[in-house]
Structure formats: C-alpha cells, structure tokens
Amino acid sequence: MSRITWPLAKALPASVNLARTLPWPLGDVLLWANWNLYWLNEYLQESLGQSKVKLSYMSQAERGMFMRSIIDHAPFSLALEVGCSEGWQLLKLAKLLPETKFIGVDRDLKSLGVLENKIDLDKIENVLVHPSDVDQLSEFKSKSVDIVFSSACLLYVDSLAIKDVLANMCRIARKAVILLEQHKAGADTTSEHTYIKCGLGRGYWLHDYEKIASKVEHVTDIRLKPVRHPVWVHEQWEQFASIIEIYPAG
Ligand SMILES: C[S@@+](CC[C@H](N)C(=O)[O-])C[C@H]1O[C@@H](n2cnc3c(N)ncnc32)[C@H](O)[C@@H]1O
C-alpha cells in the first residue's frame, strides 16, 4: 500500500513556523487548522491501508514498529490499550491475535462509539470497550493484564502527572508496557520547549520516558527504539517518534 502525498499535507508541517510568528488570534487559529488538516489526512491514509492486516504495511514506520513490538510478546491472553480512540491498533491486533482478549479505554465517548460500531460491523468478539481516563487507571488491579500499550496519548499528560501514569501502567502489566510516543532524551520538564502548542489552547508534551520510567518502582528494564522511517512528519514526530518498552518485575 503506497502512501498518497497530497501537496497540502507536505506544505502543512512547513508552514507551522510561519503560523507561530503571526499575531494572536490569527496565528493560533491557523496553527489549529493546520494541525487538524494534517491529522485528517493521516487518518485518511491509514483508513486506505486499513483493509490490509499486514505488518509489512509501513513496517518501519510508527504503527508497524509499534504493533510488531506488541506482537513479539505473543502469545498472551489479555492486553489493555490506553487512549485507544477509534481502535486503529486495537482492531488490527484483535484480528492478528484472535486468541487474545483486548480492552480499550479512552475518555472520548464519541471515539469509543465509533469503535463500538466497527466492532459490531466486523463481528469482533475479543475487544471490550471501556470509557476511562489515564487518571483512573487505579481501577485496574495489579498484574491483571499481560501487556499495557498506548500510542500518542501520553503526550496529553503533563510533566507533573506522567510519572504516576507510567507507574500505574507498570503496576497493571504482568509482562510489559509498550508505548509509541515522542521521547526526547534530557527533556527538561520545567521548560516551555517540551510543550508543543497546537493552537487554540491545545498542545502536547514531550517527555524523557527513559528517565521517568527509571524512577518507577520495580521497573527492571527500559528499551528505546527510535522509529526508523517515520511517516508522521508534523510537529516533532519525525525527530522524536520512539517505541518505548518498559518491563516491570514479574
Ligand atoms: C492522538 S489520539 C491517538 C489515538 C490512538 N491511540 C492512535 O494511535 O491512533 C489520542 C487519544 O488519547 C485520548 N486521550 C487523551 N487524553 C486522555 C486521558 N487523559 N485519558 C484517556 N484518554 C485520553 C484521546 O481521547 C484520543 O482518543
């Protein structure tokens, strides 16, 4: 499945810096529109490739590397995705690993509704949807799930809360916590530079996941794999997209 690169999608990342120089509110509105258009295009691309449940699809890109890291732990019986949205990963993994049960949590009820419709349409029986927030992971029992995974969700968690969220994920996971996020070694969590503004009051955080996870109790190993051939070129994904594997003590 080859990607279609619309000229607009190429131009959007390049125009971010220009939008940032414009006075408020014009700059902010343009930044927001830019961000939304870019990710709309990405999701369109992904939908076009969605019928292919092949790991070879973009295998060295974000999604392929992430799913490979999860599948490498198979067989396992139960996995939890935090921030599953409409289930891009969840549904693919559920088809690839039919013997595994998956739980998807997200705070956005609209996205979960879309996911539930897809589950019904495709008659998928091994995915359970549960509305929740990363702040509420304490509702899951310790060592109750084999793999906890999450992509592009922890970037919404600020530098004060991130350690507790990682600690909770490590507490729940029997085997591993696997993340696809923007890892910035040495990210100064008190600095404005680790907060990327996306316009209209929205933005996200870069974290030094290795440093934060190393402070979580009972973590035995942390492995970082930079995404080799990133296709997400907006914001700083191209530079910092990483697969982060965190191994809690058994
Ligand atoms: C950029 S989307 C990524 C969705 C999906 N993981 C993917 O890779 O396509 C981020 C998702 O995280 C969810 N999210 C953000 N903050 C959250 C929180 N505090 N608790 C639960 N879900 C959250 C959003 O609702 C959204 O569905």
Ligand as a Chemical Component Dictionary entry (heavy atoms), coordinates in Angstrom:
data_LIG
# 
_chem_comp.id                   LIG 
_chem_comp.type                 NON-POLYMER 
_chem_comp.pdbx_formal_charge   0 
_chem_comp.three_letter_code    LIG 
# 
loop_
_chem_comp_atom.comp_id 
_chem_comp_atom.atom_id 
_chem_comp_atom.alt_atom_id 
_chem_comp_atom.type_symbol 
_chem_comp_atom.charge 
_chem_comp_atom.model_Cartn_x 
_chem_comp_atom.model_Cartn_y 
_chem_comp_atom.model_Cartn_z 
_chem_comp_atom.pdbx_ordinal 
LIG C1  C1  C 0  -3.949 11.410 19.163 1  
LIG S1  S1  S 1  -5.188 10.300 19.701 2  
LIG C2  C2  C 0  -4.365 8.748  19.457 3  
LIG C3  C3  C 0  -5.357 7.657  19.319 4  
LIG C4  C4  C 0  -4.787 6.270  19.086 5  
LIG N1  N1  N 0  -4.059 5.783  20.234 6  
LIG C5  C5  C 0  -3.931 6.251  17.861 7  
LIG O1  O1  O 0  -2.730 5.978  17.977 8  
LIG O2  O2  O -1 -4.478 6.477  16.761 9  
LIG C6  C6  C 0  -5.137 10.457 21.470 10 
LIG C7  C7  C 0  -6.250 9.707  22.164 11 
LIG O3  O3  O 0  -5.966 9.743  23.551 12 
LIG C8  C8  C 0  -7.163 10.039 24.233 13 
LIG N2  N2  N 0  -6.801 10.687 25.494 14 
LIG C9  C9  C 0  -6.141 11.841 25.672 15 
LIG N3  N3  N 0  -6.008 12.119 26.970 16 
LIG C10 C10 C 0  -6.621 11.105 27.635 17 
LIG C11 C11 C 0  -6.850 10.829 29.004 18 
LIG N4  N4  N 0  -6.442 11.659 29.953 19 
LIG N5  N5  N 0  -7.500 9.690  29.329 20 
LIG C12 C12 C 0  -7.947 8.843  28.368 21 
LIG N6  N6  N 0  -7.768 9.048  27.058 22 
LIG C13 C13 C 0  -7.123 10.174 26.689 23 
LIG C14 C14 C 0  -7.936 10.960 23.305 24 
LIG O4  O4  O 0  -9.311 10.962 23.630 25 
LIG C15 C15 C 0  -7.622 10.347 21.965 26 
LIG O5  O5  O 0  -8.559 9.367  21.614 27 
# 
loop_
_chem_comp_bond.comp_id 
_chem_comp_bond.atom_id_1 
_chem_comp_bond.atom_id_2 
_chem_comp_bond.value_order 
_chem_comp_bond.pdbx_ordinal 
LIG C1  S1  SING 1  
LIG S1  C2  SING 2  
LIG S1  C6  SING 3  
LIG C2  C3  SING 4  
LIG C3  C4  SING 5  
LIG C4  N1  SING 6  
LIG C4  C5  SING 7  
LIG C5  O1  DOUB 8  
LIG C5  O2  SING 9  
LIG C6  C7  SING 10 
LIG C7  O3  SING 11 
LIG C7  C15 SING 12 
LIG O3  C8  SING 13 
LIG C8  N2  SING 14 
LIG C8  C14 SING 15 
LIG N2  C9  SING 16 
LIG N2  C13 SING 17 
LIG C9  N3  DOUB 18 
LIG N3  C10 SING 19 
LIG C10 C11 SING 20 
LIG C10 C13 DOUB 21 
LIG C11 N4  SING 22 
LIG C11 N5  DOUB 23 
LIG N5  C12 SING 24 
LIG C12 N6  DOUB 25 
LIG N6  C13 SING 26 
LIG C14 O4  SING 27 
LIG C14 C15 SING 28 
LIG C15 O5  SING 29 
# 
